[in-house]
Amino acid sequence: MSSNVSTLNVFLYDELVGTITNVGNDRSLFALTQDYIENTDRSTLSLGFKDSLGELITDFKPTQTKLLPFFSNLLPEDEMRRYLAERASVNPEREFFLLWVLGQDLTGAVTIKSVDGEALPPSIREPVDGGEEYKDGAMRFSLAGVQLKFSAVQHSSGGLTIPASGMGGSWIVKLPSSKFKEVPENEFSMMELARKIGMTVPETQLLNIGDIENIPDGIGRFGSSFSNSRAFAIKRFDRTDGRGSVHIEDFAQVFGVYPYDKYKKASMCNIAEVIGIEGQEDDIAEFTRRLVFNTLIGNADMHLKNWSLIYNDKCSASIAPAYDFVSTILYIADKEAALKVSRSKKFADFTMDELSHLAARARLPEKLVLDTASETVELFHEKWQNEKNNLALNSDVIEAIDKHLEDIPVAKKK
């Protein structure tokens, strides 16, 4: 391994706020700039960089191979990580160098660039098992997550184009899975249902694969199957129409949890407590709606990375728009949510009493939580009965949700 020292600059809204230095043997150090530390009107980089008194943390421990969780969570996971690392001929476990390659189009308002603007040193490039050389190198975006998804630009004909450079897209395209049937249709339907119930949902599309230009070569080996003909697209809420960036962070970043622990280390109650402290009553109500809704549809995958904060004024946090709503119960016969609510993960334990317990522990207004929950259940029944046969769902998904609802205490009609 290279023993040369390399440094990456960390920008927030194009302002230099820190550096990550690889001091050799894959050991990395993160430091905030003195200007950022001394700026009393500084933009928020992460709530995870504040201590229990709300003061900025300025001393960070070195990391080995992995970066600090905040930066590790900006990188893709699993298949997507292997795919992009292969294109760049970088070992996917060496996060400093992967961030070097992918850091110019991350989620939120963070960009990462090498200090001198140089390309990745040839000495770092290495063959990846099963890989091949790609002339164009990595597609330069990360879009953290497991599912194969790409940043895309909308063109006048209504279709989407994935830029060859991977930069500048204002949409995220999620390709169909070879493992699970009709996931794009499922996600599109659940997001539209959430919108009808009153949640904050970005613009979405369900597209024919043929309407997406420039789909990268070689992704079939990483889990995507085009035998399914449609893809799901969602407008990026961390980008403005003027191509500016809005900062966001997910709750794995907030809690300093590595992606592999996104199902552990924290609960819905912990998320609720942060939203209660940092947000307004509208944020608490929105959190409650989403928690209830995802329980009702049987989404067992609402882990820490599927909840995010957004910094619309660059400083104060509110709950970010919804994403990754999928009814998972048809694919995985799971009777539990991804995270504990307050005392239990079990869907069958999701009662108004459990929500009261969460409200008390997270110090949220109990009446607001329970009233919002009751309203959401009522609206769900109304919209689900009226819309389920009009959504892009096959009968198996509808049947699975109907059966699931029989086991959820708060779903039972009085």
C-alpha positions as a LaTeX table, in Angstrom:
\begin{tabular}{lrrr}
\hline
Residue & $x$ (\AA) & $y$ (\AA) & $z$ (\AA) \\
\hline
Met1 & 0.00 & 0.00 & 0.00 \\
Ser2 & 1.13 & 3.53 & $-0.71$ \\
Ser3 & 2.84 & 5.40 & 2.14 \\
Asn4 & 2.51 & 8.79 & 0.44 \\
Val5 & 0.51 & 11.49 & 2.21 \\
Ser6 & $-2.58$ & 12.65 & 0.28 \\
Thr7 & $-5.15$ & 15.25 & 1.28 \\
Leu8 & $-8.75$ & 15.80 & 0.21 \\
Asn9 & $-10.51$ & 19.12 & 0.69 \\
Val10 & $-14.05$ & 19.03 & 2.11 \\
Phe11 & $-16.35$ & 21.74 & 0.77 \\
Leu12 & $-19.80$ & 22.69 & 2.04 \\
Tyr13 & $-21.71$ & 24.94 & $-0.38$ \\
Asp14 & $-18.35$ & 25.40 & $-2.17$ \\
Glu15 & $-16.74$ & 26.73 & 1.02 \\
Leu16 & $-13.68$ & 24.89 & 2.34 \\
Val17 & $-14.65$ & 23.53 & 5.77 \\
Gly18 & $-12.23$ & 20.68 & 6.37 \\
Thr19 & $-9.62$ & 18.24 & 5.13 \\
Ile20 & $-9.23$ & 14.47 & 5.14 \\
Thr21 & $-5.59$ & 13.41 & 5.08 \\
Asn22 & $-4.37$ & 9.92 & 4.30 \\
Val23 & $-1.10$ & 9.66 & 6.21 \\
Gly24 & $-0.12$ & 6.29 & 4.77 \\
Asn25 & $-1.17$ & 2.68 & 5.17 \\
Asp26 & $-4.85$ & 3.67 & 4.76 \\
Arg27 & $-4.88$ & 5.68 & 7.98 \\
Ser28 & $-6.93$ & 8.89 & 7.67 \\
Leu29 & $-7.37$ & 12.04 & 9.74 \\
Phe30 & $-10.24$ & 14.53 & 9.46 \\
Ala31 & $-9.87$ & 18.12 & 10.59 \\
Leu32 & $-12.13$ & 21.16 & 10.34 \\
Thr33 & $-10.59$ & 24.41 & 9.10 \\
Gln34 & $-9.91$ & 27.13 & 11.62 \\
Asp35 & $-12.11$ & 29.53 & 9.63 \\
Tyr36 & $-15.06$ & 27.12 & 9.90 \\
Ile37 & $-14.47$ & 26.57 & 13.62 \\
Glu38 & $-14.33$ & 30.29 & 14.36 \\
Asn39 & $-17.32$ & 31.25 & 12.20 \\
Thr40 & $-20.25$ & 31.77 & 14.59 \\
Asp41 & $-22.64$ & 31.86 & 11.61 \\
Arg42 & $-21.27$ & 28.62 & 10.13 \\
Ser43 & $-23.45$ & 26.33 & 8.04 \\
Thr44 & $-24.20$ & 22.98 & 9.65 \\
Leu45 & $-22.09$ & 20.14 & 8.27 \\
Ser46 & $-23.55$ & 17.49 & 10.58 \\
Leu47 & $-25.41$ & 17.29 & 13.86 \\
Gly48 & $-23.03$ & 14.40 & 14.54 \\
Phe49 & $-20.24$ & 16.97 & 14.83 \\
Lys50 & $-21.92$ & 18.64 & 17.81 \\
Asp51 & $-21.55$ & 17.54 & 21.43 \\
Ser52 & $-24.34$ & 17.12 & 23.99 \\
Leu53 & $-24.28$ & 20.86 & 24.69 \\
Gly54 & $-24.56$ & 21.76 & 21.02 \\
Glu55 & $-20.93$ & 22.87 & 20.78 \\
Leu56 & $-18.87$ & 22.02 & 17.70 \\
Ile57 & $-16.61$ & 18.97 & 18.06 \\
Thr58 & $-13.15$ & 19.80 & 16.73 \\
Asp59 & $-11.10$ & 16.76 & 17.73 \\
Phe60 & $-11.57$ & 13.59 & 15.67 \\
Lys61 & $-9.92$ & 10.22 & 16.10 \\
Pro62 & $-8.00$ & 8.78 & 13.15 \\
Thr63 & $-9.64$ & 5.96 & 11.20 \\
Gln64 & $-8.19$ & 2.91 & 9.49 \\
Thr65 & $-9.29$ & 1.94 & 5.94 \\
Lys66 & $-12.77$ & 3.33 & 6.61 \\
Leu67 & $-13.46$ & 7.04 & 6.96 \\
Leu68 & $-15.44$ & 8.66 & 9.77 \\
Pro69 & $-19.10$ & 7.50 & 9.62 \\
Phe70 & $-20.26$ & 10.87 & 8.23 \\
Phe71 & $-18.09$ & 10.41 & 5.13 \\
Ser72 & $-18.47$ & 6.64 & 4.95 \\
Asn73 & $-22.24$ & 7.15 & 4.64 \\
Leu74 & $-21.74$ & 9.37 & 1.57 \\
Leu75 & $-20.37$ & 6.37 & $-0.31$ \\
Pro76 & $-22.54$ & 3.71 & $-1.95$ \\
Glu77 & $-22.96$ & 0.26 & $-0.46$ \\
Asp78 & $-22.76$ & $-3.33$ & $-1.69$ \\
Glu79 & $-23.43$ & $-3.80$ & $-5.42$ \\
Met80 & $-23.26$ & $-0.13$ & $-6.29$ \\
Arg81 & $-19.98$ & 0.29 & $-4.42$ \\
Arg82 & $-18.46$ & $-2.73$ & $-6.15$ \\
Tyr83 & $-19.66$ & $-1.49$ & $-9.54$ \\
Leu84 & $-18.22$ & 2.02 & $-9.18$ \\
Ala85 & $-15.02$ & 0.81 & $-7.50$ \\
Glu86 & $-14.49$ & $-1.63$ & $-10.36$ \\
Arg87 & $-14.81$ & 1.14 & $-12.92$ \\
Ala88 & $-12.20$ & 3.17 & $-11.06$ \\
Ser89 & $-9.94$ & 0.16 & $-10.36$ \\
Val90 & $-10.03$ & 1.02 & $-6.66$ \\
Asn91 & $-10.42$ & $-1.46$ & $-3.84$ \\
Pro92 & $-14.00$ & $-0.81$ & $-2.59$ \\
Glu93 & $-12.87$ & $-1.11$ & 1.04 \\
Arg94 & $-10.37$ & 1.77 & 0.75 \\
Glu95 & $-12.82$ & 4.56 & 1.44 \\
Phe96 & $-10.41$ & 7.50 & 1.22 \\
Phe97 & $-9.58$ & 6.69 & $-2.39$ \\
Leu98 & $-13.16$ & 5.81 & $-3.30$ \\
Leu99 & $-14.26$ & 9.20 & $-1.97$ \\
Trp100 & $-11.46$ & 10.80 & $-3.98$ \\
Val101 & $-13.01$ & 9.36 & $-7.14$ \\
Leu102 & $-16.70$ & 9.89 & $-6.29$ \\
Gly103 & $-16.62$ & 13.08 & $-4.23$ \\
Gln104 & $-17.79$ & 15.62 & $-6.78$ \\
Asp105 & $-21.48$ & 14.67 & $-6.84$ \\
Leu106 & $-22.47$ & 13.41 & $-3.41$ \\
Thr107 & $-25.79$ & 13.76 & $-1.66$ \\
Gly108 & $-26.31$ & 17.10 & 0.04 \\
Ala109 & $-24.07$ & 20.14 & $-0.35$ \\
Val110 & $-20.75$ & 18.39 & 0.36 \\
Thr111 & $-18.14$ & 17.99 & $-2.34$ \\
Ile112 & $-14.73$ & 16.39 & $-1.98$ \\
Lys113 & $-11.74$ & 17.28 & $-4.16$ \\
Ser114 & $-8.05$ & 16.53 & $-3.95$ \\
Val115 & $-6.02$ & 19.50 & $-2.71$ \\
Asp116 & $-4.18$ & 20.00 & $-6.00$ \\
Gly117 & $-7.04$ & 18.80 & $-8.19$ \\
Glu118 & $-5.01$ & 15.84 & $-9.35$ \\
Ala119 & $-6.40$ & 12.52 & $-10.48$ \\
Leu120 & $-6.08$ & 9.39 & $-8.38$ \\
Pro121 & $-2.40$ & 8.30 & $-8.36$ \\
Pro122 & $-1.73$ & 5.33 & $-10.70$ \\
Ser123 & $-0.08$ & 3.52 & $-7.77$ \\
Ile124 & $-3.48$ & 3.32 & $-6.03$ \\
Arg125 & $-5.26$ & 1.67 & $-8.92$ \\
Glu126 & $-5.50$ & $-2.07$ & $-8.58$ \\
Pro127 & $-7.48$ & $-4.87$ & $-10.21$ \\
Val128 & $-10.77$ & $-5.69$ & $-8.54$ \\
Asp129 & $-11.87$ & $-9.32$ & $-8.56$ \\
Gly130 & $-13.95$ & $-10.06$ & $-11.64$ \\
Gly131 & $-13.31$ & $-6.57$ & $-12.90$ \\
Glu132 & $-12.16$ & $-5.10$ & $-16.14$ \\
Glu133 & $-10.64$ & $-1.79$ & $-17.08$ \\
Tyr134 & $-13.04$ & 0.99 & $-18.06$ \\
Lys135 & $-11.63$ & 3.73 & $-20.26$ \\
Asp136 & $-13.79$ & 6.41 & $-18.69$ \\
Gly137 & $-13.06$ & 5.47 & $-15.09$ \\
Ala138 & $-15.76$ & 5.71 & $-12.42$ \\
Met139 & $-19.01$ & 7.49 & $-13.06$ \\
Arg140 & $-18.55$ & 10.40 & $-10.73$ \\
Phe141 & $-21.42$ & 10.18 & $-8.34$ \\
Ser142 & $-22.06$ & 8.26 & $-5.16$ \\
Leu143 & $-25.76$ & 8.42 & $-4.22$ \\
Ala144 & $-25.37$ & 6.31 & $-1.12$ \\
Gly145 & $-27.44$ & 3.16 & $-0.87$ \\
Val146 & $-27.64$ & $-0.47$ & $-1.87$ \\
Gln147 & $-29.98$ & $-0.37$ & $-4.86$ \\
Leu148 & $-28.49$ & 0.34 & $-8.28$ \\
Lys149 & $-29.36$ & 3.97 & $-8.81$ \\
Phe150 & $-27.96$ & 6.74 & $-10.93$ \\
Ser151 & $-28.12$ & 10.51 & $-11.12$ \\
Ala152 & $-29.96$ & 11.64 & $-14.27$ \\
Val153 & $-30.96$ & 14.75 & $-16.20$ \\
Gln154 & $-34.44$ & 15.29 & $-17.60$ \\
His155 & $-34.66$ & 16.34 & $-21.24$ \\
Ser156 & $-37.39$ & 18.06 & $-23.19$ \\
Ser157 & $-38.97$ & 14.84 & $-24.49$ \\
Gly158 & $-39.76$ & 13.82 & $-20.91$ \\
Gly159 & $-37.24$ & 11.00 & $-20.68$ \\
Leu160 & $-34.11$ & 10.94 & $-18.54$ \\
Thr161 & $-30.45$ & 10.78 & $-19.49$ \\
Ile162 & $-27.73$ & 9.44 & $-17.22$ \\
Pro163 & $-24.75$ & 11.76 & $-17.84$ \\
Ala164 & $-21.60$ & 10.02 & $-18.98$ \\
Ser165 & $-19.64$ & 11.90 & $-16.31$ \\
Gly166 & $-22.24$ & 11.07 & $-13.68$ \\
Met167 & $-22.42$ & 14.68 & $-12.54$ \\
Gly168 & $-25.16$ & 17.28 & $-12.49$ \\
Gly169 & $-28.27$ & 15.14 & $-12.46$ \\
Ser170 & $-31.38$ & 16.41 & $-10.72$ \\
Trp171 & $-33.19$ & 13.05 & $-10.72$ \\
Ile172 & $-32.32$ & 9.67 & $-9.22$ \\
Val173 & $-33.13$ & 6.65 & $-11.37$ \\
Lys174 & $-33.54$ & 3.29 & $-9.61$ \\
Leu175 & $-33.24$ & 0.31 & $-11.90$ \\
Pro176 & $-35.32$ & $-2.88$ & $-11.54$ \\
Ser177 & $-34.04$ & $-5.72$ & $-9.41$ \\
Ser178 & $-33.35$ & $-9.26$ & $-10.55$ \\
Lys179 & $-33.96$ & $-10.47$ & $-7.00$ \\
Phe180 & $-37.38$ & $-8.94$ & $-6.28$ \\
Lys181 & $-40.28$ & $-8.48$ & $-8.65$ \\
Glu182 & $-41.59$ & $-5.04$ & $-9.67$ \\
Val183 & $-39.83$ & $-2.99$ & $-7.00$ \\
Pro184 & $-40.01$ & 0.23 & $-9.11$ \\
Glu185 & $-43.79$ & $-0.18$ & $-9.44$ \\
Asn186 & $-44.06$ & $-0.85$ & $-5.71$ \\
Glu187 & $-42.01$ & 2.19 & $-4.69$ \\
Phe188 & $-43.79$ & 4.49 & $-7.14$ \\
Ser189 & $-47.18$ & 3.34 & $-5.80$ \\
Met190 & $-46.24$ & 3.67 & $-2.12$ \\
Met191 & $-44.80$ & 7.14 & $-2.68$ \\
Glu192 & $-47.92$ & 8.28 & $-4.54$ \\
Leu193 & $-50.13$ & 6.84 & $-1.80$ \\
Ala194 & $-48.06$ & 8.71 & 0.80 \\
Arg195 & $-48.50$ & 11.90 & $-1.19$ \\
Lys196 & $-52.29$ & 11.46 & $-1.25$ \\
Ile197 & $-52.26$ & 11.04 & 2.53 \\
Gly198 & $-50.45$ & 14.37 & 2.91 \\
Met199 & $-46.78$ & 13.52 & 3.31 \\
Thr200 & $-44.02$ & 15.60 & 1.76 \\
Val201 & $-43.05$ & 13.58 & $-1.31$ \\
Pro202 & $-40.78$ & 14.74 & $-4.17$ \\
Glu203 & $-41.91$ & 14.48 & $-7.78$ \\
Thr204 & $-41.72$ & 10.88 & $-9.00$ \\
Gln205 & $-41.97$ & 8.99 & $-12.29$ \\
Leu206 & $-42.39$ & 5.40 & $-13.39$ \\
Leu207 & $-40.46$ & 5.11 & $-16.63$ \\
Asn208 & $-40.00$ & 2.53 & $-19.33$ \\
Ile209 & $-36.37$ & 1.49 & $-19.49$ \\
Gly210 & $-36.38$ & 2.64 & $-23.11$ \\
Asp211 & $-37.02$ & 6.22 & $-21.96$ \\
Ile212 & $-33.70$ & 6.30 & $-20.08$ \\
Glu213 & $-30.64$ & 7.09 & $-22.16$ \\
Asn214 & $-27.03$ & 6.22 & $-21.36$ \\
Ile215 & $-27.62$ & 3.37 & $-18.90$ \\
Pro216 & $-24.10$ & 2.22 & $-18.00$ \\
Asp217 & $-22.69$ & $-0.99$ & $-19.40$ \\
Gly218 & $-22.04$ & $-3.99$ & $-17.23$ \\
Ile219 & $-24.56$ & $-3.42$ & $-14.48$ \\
Gly220 & $-26.36$ & $-6.71$ & $-15.12$ \\
Arg221 & $-23.62$ & $-8.50$ & $-13.22$ \\
Phe222 & $-24.43$ & $-6.39$ & $-10.17$ \\
Gly223 & $-28.04$ & $-7.33$ & $-9.69$ \\
Ser224 & $-30.20$ & $-5.42$ & $-12.17$ \\
Ser225 & $-32.47$ & $-7.15$ & $-14.63$ \\
Phe226 & $-33.95$ & $-5.43$ & $-17.63$ \\
Ser227 & $-36.39$ & $-8.27$ & $-18.17$ \\
Asn228 & $-38.45$ & $-5.99$ & $-15.93$ \\
Ser229 & $-39.27$ & $-3.08$ & $-18.17$ \\
Arg230 & $-39.69$ & $-0.12$ & $-15.81$ \\
Ala231 & $-37.57$ & 2.02 & $-13.53$ \\
Phe232 & $-38.46$ & 4.40 & $-10.71$ \\
Ala233 & $-37.29$ & 8.01 & $-10.81$ \\
Ile234 & $-37.47$ & 10.58 & $-8.04$ \\
Lys235 & $-36.50$ & 14.24 & $-8.19$ \\
Arg236 & $-33.54$ & 15.07 & $-6.00$ \\
Phe237 & $-34.57$ & 17.30 & $-3.11$ \\
Asp238 & $-30.91$ & 18.11 & $-2.41$ \\
Arg239 & $-30.70$ & 20.02 & $-5.70$ \\
Thr240 & $-32.44$ & 23.24 & $-6.74$ \\
Asp241 & $-33.68$ & 24.04 & $-10.21$ \\
Gly242 & $-30.77$ & 26.43 & $-10.56$ \\
Arg243 & $-28.41$ & 23.47 & $-10.04$ \\
Gly244 & $-27.54$ & 24.62 & $-6.55$ \\
Ser245 & $-27.19$ & 22.20 & $-3.65$ \\
Val246 & $-29.23$ & 21.88 & $-0.46$ \\
His247 & $-27.50$ & 20.12 & 2.40 \\
Ile248 & $-28.96$ & 16.92 & 3.83 \\
Glu249 & $-27.73$ & 14.12 & 6.04 \\
Asp250 & $-29.23$ & 10.79 & 6.97 \\
Phe251 & $-29.61$ & 9.54 & 10.53 \\
Ala252 & $-26.68$ & 7.15 & 10.25 \\
Gln253 & $-24.58$ & 10.28 & 9.79 \\
Val254 & $-26.37$ & 12.10 & 12.61 \\
Phe255 & $-25.70$ & 9.22 & 15.03 \\
Gly256 & $-22.19$ & 8.44 & 13.75 \\
Val257 & $-23.18$ & 4.90 & 12.71 \\
Tyr258 & $-21.49$ & 3.04 & 9.86 \\
Pro259 & $-23.77$ & 1.79 & 7.06 \\
Tyr260 & $-23.40$ & $-1.84$ & 8.13 \\
Asp261 & $-25.01$ & $-0.90$ & 11.47 \\
Lys262 & $-27.96$ & 1.00 & 9.96 \\
Tyr263 & $-30.38$ & $-1.56$ & 11.46 \\
Lys264 & $-28.78$ & $-1.26$ & 14.89 \\
Lys265 & $-27.40$ & 1.35 & 17.28 \\
Ala266 & $-30.55$ & 3.52 & 17.34 \\
Ser267 & $-34.35$ & 3.41 & 17.35 \\
Met268 & $-37.33$ & 5.36 & 16.00 \\
Cys269 & $-37.46$ & 6.93 & 19.43 \\
Asn270 & $-33.92$ & 8.27 & 18.99 \\
Ile271 & $-34.84$ & 9.71 & 15.59 \\
Ala272 & $-37.98$ & 11.25 & 17.06 \\
Glu273 & $-36.01$ & 12.87 & 19.87 \\
Val274 & $-33.65$ & 14.60 & 17.42 \\
Ile275 & $-36.56$ & 15.79 & 15.29 \\
Gly276 & $-38.31$ & 17.07 & 18.41 \\
Ile277 & $-35.24$ & 19.05 & 19.50 \\
Glu278 & $-34.15$ & 20.35 & 16.10 \\
Gly279 & $-37.44$ & 20.69 & 14.24 \\
Gln280 & $-40.87$ & 22.25 & 14.61 \\
Glu281 & $-44.29$ & 20.74 & 15.30 \\
Asp282 & $-44.79$ & 20.19 & 11.55 \\
Asp283 & $-41.67$ & 18.00 & 11.54 \\
Ile284 & $-42.98$ & 15.93 & 14.46 \\
Ala285 & $-46.31$ & 15.46 & 12.68 \\
Glu286 & $-44.55$ & 14.47 & 9.45 \\
Phe287 & $-42.36$ & 11.96 & 11.32 \\
Thr288 & $-45.46$ & 10.44 & 12.91 \\
Arg289 & $-47.27$ & 10.18 & 9.56 \\
Arg290 & $-44.34$ & 8.36 & 7.99 \\
Leu291 & $-43.86$ & 6.02 & 10.92 \\
Val292 & $-47.54$ & 5.03 & 10.88 \\
Phe293 & $-47.72$ & 4.80 & 7.08 \\
Asn294 & $-44.68$ & 2.56 & 6.72 \\
Thr295 & $-46.01$ & 0.29 & 9.44 \\
Leu296 & $-49.35$ & 0.02 & 7.65 \\
Ile297 & $-47.81$ & $-0.86$ & 4.27 \\
Gly298 & $-45.40$ & $-3.35$ & 5.85 \\
Asn299 & $-42.13$ & $-1.60$ & 5.13 \\
Ala300 & $-39.57$ & $-3.55$ & 7.14 \\
Asp301 & $-36.65$ & $-1.58$ & 5.70 \\
Met302 & $-36.97$ & 1.91 & 7.25 \\
His303 & $-33.45$ & 1.85 & 8.67 \\
Leu304 & $-31.33$ & 4.83 & 9.75 \\
Lys305 & $-30.32$ & 5.75 & 6.20 \\
Asn306 & $-33.96$ & 6.00 & 5.10 \\
Trp307 & $-34.61$ & 8.99 & 7.40 \\
Ser308 & $-32.86$ & 12.29 & 6.70 \\
Leu309 & $-32.63$ & 15.89 & 7.82 \\
Ile310 & $-32.50$ & 18.85 & 5.45 \\
Tyr311 & $-30.91$ & 22.26 & 6.08 \\
Asn312 & $-33.02$ & 24.63 & 4.01 \\
Asp313 & $-31.48$ & 27.72 & 5.61 \\
Lys314 & $-28.02$ & 26.08 & 5.84 \\
Cys315 & $-28.12$ & 26.00 & 9.66 \\
Ser316 & $-31.33$ & 24.60 & 11.18 \\
Ala317 & $-32.58$ & 21.08 & 10.56 \\
Ser318 & $-36.02$ & 19.85 & 9.57 \\
Ile319 & $-37.20$ & 16.46 & 8.36 \\
Ala320 & $-36.26$ & 15.92 & 4.72 \\
Pro321 & $-38.83$ & 14.89 & 2.09 \\
Ala322 & $-39.84$ & 11.23 & 1.95 \\
Tyr323 & $-37.94$ & 8.55 & 0.03 \\
Asp324 & $-37.53$ & 4.75 & $-0.14$ \\
Phe325 & $-41.11$ & 3.82 & 0.77 \\
Val326 & $-41.59$ & 0.19 & $-0.32$ \\
Ser327 & $-43.94$ & $-2.50$ & 0.94 \\
Thr328 & $-41.39$ & $-5.23$ & 1.64 \\
Ile329 & $-43.67$ & $-7.89$ & 3.10 \\
Leu330 & $-44.21$ & $-9.66$ & $-0.23$ \\
Tyr331 & $-40.45$ & $-10.01$ & $-0.74$ \\
Ile332 & $-39.38$ & $-10.84$ & 2.81 \\
Ala333 & $-41.84$ & $-12.37$ & 5.24 \\
Asp334 & $-40.81$ & $-10.08$ & 8.07 \\
Lys335 & $-43.02$ & $-9.45$ & 11.08 \\
Glu336 & $-40.74$ & $-6.73$ & 12.42 \\
Ala337 & $-39.75$ & $-3.21$ & 11.46 \\
Ala338 & $-36.11$ & $-2.35$ & 10.73 \\
Leu339 & $-35.81$ & $-0.33$ & 13.95 \\
Lys340 & $-37.44$ & $-0.57$ & 17.36 \\
Val341 & $-40.23$ & 2.00 & 17.77 \\
Ser342 & $-39.97$ & 2.56 & 21.53 \\
Arg343 & $-40.15$ & $-0.87$ & 23.17 \\
Ser344 & $-40.66$ & $-3.24$ & 20.25 \\
Lys345 & $-39.88$ & $-3.82$ & 16.58 \\
Lys346 & $-42.86$ & $-6.09$ & 16.04 \\
Phe347 & $-45.55$ & $-4.81$ & 13.71 \\
Ala348 & $-48.09$ & $-6.56$ & 15.91 \\
Asp349 & $-47.00$ & $-4.38$ & 18.84 \\
Phe350 & $-47.63$ & $-1.11$ & 16.99 \\
Thr351 & $-50.37$ & 0.35 & 19.18 \\
Met352 & $-51.41$ & 3.81 & 20.29 \\
Asp353 & $-49.86$ & 2.92 & 23.65 \\
Glu354 & $-46.53$ & 2.27 & 21.93 \\
Leu355 & $-46.78$ & 5.70 & 20.30 \\
Ser356 & $-47.59$ & 7.27 & 23.69 \\
His357 & $-44.50$ & 5.57 & 25.09 \\
Leu358 & $-42.39$ & 6.93 & 22.21 \\
Ala359 & $-43.79$ & 10.44 & 22.71 \\
Ala360 & $-42.95$ & 10.37 & 26.42 \\
Arg361 & $-39.41$ & 9.04 & 25.92 \\
Ala362 & $-38.65$ & 11.40 & 23.02 \\
Arg363 & $-40.29$ & 14.33 & 24.82 \\
Leu364 & $-42.77$ & 14.99 & 22.02 \\
Pro365 & $-46.27$ & 16.44 & 22.52 \\
Glu366 & $-48.34$ & 13.30 & 23.09 \\
Lys367 & $-51.59$ & 14.80 & 21.74 \\
Leu368 & $-49.90$ & 15.87 & 18.50 \\
Val369 & $-48.43$ & 12.39 & 17.99 \\
Leu370 & $-51.64$ & 10.48 & 18.76 \\
Asp371 & $-53.92$ & 12.84 & 16.83 \\
Thr372 & $-51.61$ & 12.69 & 13.80 \\
Ala373 & $-51.44$ & 8.90 & 14.04 \\
Ser374 & $-55.24$ & 8.55 & 14.19 \\
Glu375 & $-55.69$ & 10.91 & 11.26 \\
Thr376 & $-53.09$ & 9.00 & 9.23 \\
Val377 & $-54.76$ & 5.64 & 9.89 \\
Glu378 & $-58.14$ & 7.04 & 8.85 \\
Leu379 & $-56.75$ & 8.63 & 5.68 \\
Phe380 & $-54.80$ & 5.47 & 4.86 \\
His381 & $-57.92$ & 3.30 & 4.94 \\
Glu382 & $-59.80$ & 5.78 & 2.77 \\
Lys383 & $-57.05$ & 6.23 & 0.17 \\
Trp384 & $-56.00$ & 2.58 & 0.13 \\
Gln385 & $-59.52$ & 1.32 & $-0.52$ \\
Asn386 & $-60.12$ & 3.92 & $-3.21$ \\
Glu387 & $-56.74$ & 3.76 & $-4.91$ \\
Lys388 & $-55.23$ & 0.29 & $-4.48$ \\
Asn389 & $-56.62$ & $-1.04$ & $-7.75$ \\
Asn390 & $-55.55$ & 2.12 & $-9.59$ \\
Leu391 & $-51.94$ & 2.00 & $-8.44$ \\
Ala392 & $-49.15$ & 0.29 & $-10.39$ \\
Leu393 & $-49.34$ & $-2.75$ & $-8.11$ \\
Asn394 & $-49.90$ & $-6.38$ & $-8.95$ \\
Ser395 & $-52.54$ & $-8.31$ & $-7.05$ \\
Asp396 & $-49.92$ & $-10.12$ & $-4.93$ \\
Val397 & $-48.77$ & $-6.86$ & $-3.32$ \\
Ile398 & $-52.35$ & $-5.70$ & $-2.70$ \\
Glu399 & $-53.24$ & $-9.02$ & $-1.13$ \\
Ala400 & $-50.10$ & $-8.99$ & 1.05 \\
Ile401 & $-50.85$ & $-5.48$ & 2.39 \\
Asp402 & $-54.51$ & $-6.32$ & 3.03 \\
Lys403 & $-53.48$ & $-9.41$ & 4.99 \\
His404 & $-50.78$ & $-7.48$ & 6.86 \\
Leu405 & $-53.27$ & $-4.81$ & 7.97 \\
Glu406 & $-55.28$ & $-7.46$ & 9.85 \\
Asp407 & $-52.32$ & $-7.89$ & 12.24 \\
Ile408 & $-51.64$ & $-4.21$ & 12.99 \\
Pro409 & $-53.51$ & $-3.01$ & 16.11 \\
Val410 & $-53.73$ & 0.66 & 15.07 \\
Ala411 & $-55.12$ & $-0.36$ & 11.66 \\
Lys412 & $-58.20$ & $-2.02$ & 13.10 \\
Lys413 & $-61.30$ & 0.02 & 12.41 \\
Lys414 & $-63.31$ & 0.97 & 15.47 \\
\hline
\end{tabular}
